């Protein structure tokens, strides 16, 4: 393919990355966007790479067969739209803070609940779009004279499209079955609007006392904790943002986003530790602080009523 084609595909992939980062950063912060990317990078890379590949193939086809431009453009537009929705689903639990102001709170709840099916649908939509593009190249003999693409174009791509569509439907259905285990409809909306006033937990070990209290916890919103550290020996020089993780009852690990507290030093420190949102299906969670004052782990647990 020509350099222009490759560049166009790369720009398409970058654009899909931008959808994720811009939506998440606007809803919360750039740091939070990076945390979410690390947590779901495999989905995001698949979506971006798939869409970028379609763009590259589209440009290739357009340049070699302009009279078929409308047909190939329609294919990119359709699956590209699904991929954009899937990217929105990646950060939908943060977009729930924005969508209600846009008059779309029902859509926000829907995206949060069906995040995984949207992601699966986006990946298979991209794959179907790629096979569709190769089918156009095959039909009009637009492929190269040799190489792996030539071998690919020798396959029955019409049957391949059907196979991808069937597998995609099965995969989305399977993800919907898993998703259905959580709260739905009004129950989900009630869970994400409920505020939990949870008690403080304390851990005293290694000459350091740590008190942790959730700050009006609300599922689907950033989780914030009031932290107080007290010691009479040594200096408080730990980086809590690096030492802390939040783990829900499904085993999902949420790294801390930020620590709003004093600079290292002294015997007493207090501030706010922030984490990504806990999902609406969460029933219990624990906050873990590692390697503070020679203690490998300090664990603070809560059950939601």
VENNOR-V349620 format. One record per residue. N is the residue number from 1. RES is the residue in one letter. BURIAL is # if it has 24 or more other C-alpha atoms within 12 Angstrom, else .. Layout:
n={N | N}
res={RES | RES}
burial={BURIAL | BURIAL}
This chain:
n={1 | 2 | 3 | 4 | 5 | 6 | 7 | 8 | 9 | 10 | 11 | 12 | 13 | 14 | 15 | 16 | 17 | 18 | 19 | 20 | 21 | 22 | 23 | 24 | 25 | 26 | 27 | 28 | 29 | 30 | 31 | 32 | 33 | 34 | 35 | 36 | 37 | 38 | 39 | 40 | 41 | 42 | 43 | 44 | 45 | 46 | 47 | 48 | 49 | 50 | 51 | 52 | 53 | 54 | 55 | 56 | 57 | 58 | 59 | 60 | 61 | 62 | 63 | 64 | 65 | 66 | 67 | 68 | 69 | 70 | 71 | 72 | 73 | 74 | 75 | 76 | 77 | 78 | 79 | 80 | 81 | 82 | 83 | 84 | 85 | 86 | 87 | 88 | 89 | 90 | 91 | 92 | 93 | 94 | 95 | 96 | 97 | 98 | 99 | 100 | 101 | 102 | 103 | 104 | 105 | 106 | 107 | 108 | 109 | 110 | 111 | 112 | 113 | 114 | 115 | 116 | 117 | 118 | 119 | 120 | 121 | 122 | 123 | 124 | 125 | 126 | 127 | 128 | 129 | 130 | 131 | 132 | 133 | 134 | 135 | 136 | 137 | 138 | 139 | 140 | 141 | 142 | 143 | 144 | 145 | 146 | 147 | 148 | 149 | 150 | 151 | 152 | 153 | 154 | 155 | 156 | 157 | 158 | 159 | 160 | 161 | 162 | 163 | 164 | 165 | 166 | 167 | 168 | 169 | 170 | 171 | 172 | 173 | 174 | 175 | 176 | 177 | 178 | 179 | 180 | 181 | 182 | 183 | 184 | 185 | 186 | 187 | 188 | 189 | 190 | 191 | 192 | 193 | 194 | 195 | 196 | 197 | 198 | 199 | 200 | 201 | 202 | 203 | 204 | 205 | 206 | 207 | 208 | 209 | 210 | 211 | 212 | 213 | 214 | 215 | 216 | 217 | 218 | 219 | 220 | 221 | 222 | 223 | 224 | 225 | 226 | 227 | 228 | 229 | 230 | 231 | 232 | 233 | 234 | 235 | 236 | 237 | 238 | 239 | 240 | 241 | 242 | 243 | 244 | 245 | 246 | 247 | 248 | 249 | 250 | 251 | 252 | 253 | 254 | 255 | 256 | 257 | 258 | 259 | 260 | 261 | 262 | 263 | 264 | 265 | 266 | 267 | 268 | 269 | 270 | 271 | 272 | 273 | 274 | 275 | 276 | 277 | 278 | 279 | 280 | 281 | 282 | 283 | 284 | 285 | 286 | 287 | 288 | 289 | 290 | 291 | 292 | 293 | 294 | 295 | 296 | 297 | 298 | 299 | 300 | 301 | 302 | 303 | 304 | 305}
res={X | X | X | X | X | X | X | X | X | X | X | X | X | X | X | X | X | X | X | X | X | X | X | X | X | X | X | X | X | X | X | X | X | X | X | X | X | X | X | X | X | X | X | X | X | X | X | X | X | X | X | X | X | X | X | X | X | X | X | X | X | X | X | X | X | X | X | X | X | X | X | X | X | X | X | X | X | X | X | X | X | X | X | X | X | X | X | X | X | X | X | X | X | X | X | X | X | X | X | X | X | X | X | X | X | X | X | X | X | X | X | X | X | X | X | X | X | X | X | X | X | X | X | X | X | X | X | X | X | X | X | X | X | X | X | X | X | X | X | X | X | X | X | X | X | X | X | X | X | X | X | X | X | X | X | X | X | X | X | X | X | X | X | X | X | X | X | X | X | X | X | X | X | X | X | X | X | X | X | X | X | X | X | X | X | X | X | X | X | X | X | X | X | X | X | X | X | X | X | X | X | X | X | X | X | X | X | X | X | X | X | X | X | X | X | X | X | X | X | X | X | X | X | X | X | X | X | X | X | X | X | X | X | X | X | X | X | X | X | X | X | X | X | X | X | X | X | X | X | X | X | X | X | X | X | X | X | X | X | X | X | X | X | X | X | X | X | X | X | X | X | X | X | X | X | X | X | X | X | X | X | X | X | X | X | X | X | X | X | X | X | X | X | X | X | X | X | X | X | X | X | X | X | X | X}
burial={. | . | . | . | # | . | . | # | # | # | . | # | # | # | # | # | # | # | # | # | # | # | # | # | # | . | # | # | # | . | # | # | # | # | # | # | # | . | . | # | . | . | # | # | # | # | # | # | # | # | # | # | # | # | # | # | # | # | # | # | # | # | . | . | . | . | . | . | . | . | . | # | # | . | # | # | . | . | # | # | # | # | # | # | # | # | # | # | # | # | # | # | # | # | # | # | # | # | # | . | . | . | . | . | # | # | # | # | # | # | # | # | # | # | # | # | # | # | # | # | # | # | # | # | # | # | # | # | # | # | # | # | # | # | # | # | # | # | . | . | . | # | # | . | . | . | . | . | . | . | . | . | # | . | . | . | # | . | . | # | # | . | . | # | # | . | . | # | . | . | # | # | . | . | . | . | . | . | # | . | . | . | # | . | . | . | . | # | # | . | # | # | . | . | . | # | . | # | . | . | # | . | # | . | . | . | . | # | # | # | # | # | # | # | # | . | # | # | # | # | # | # | # | # | # | # | # | # | # | # | # | . | . | . | . | # | . | # | # | # | # | . | # | # | # | # | # | # | . | . | . | . | # | # | # | # | # | # | # | . | # | . | . | . | . | . | . | # | # | # | # | # | # | # | # | # | # | # | # | # | # | # | . | # | # | # | # | # | # | . | . | # | # | . | . | . | . | # | # | # | # | # | . | # | .}
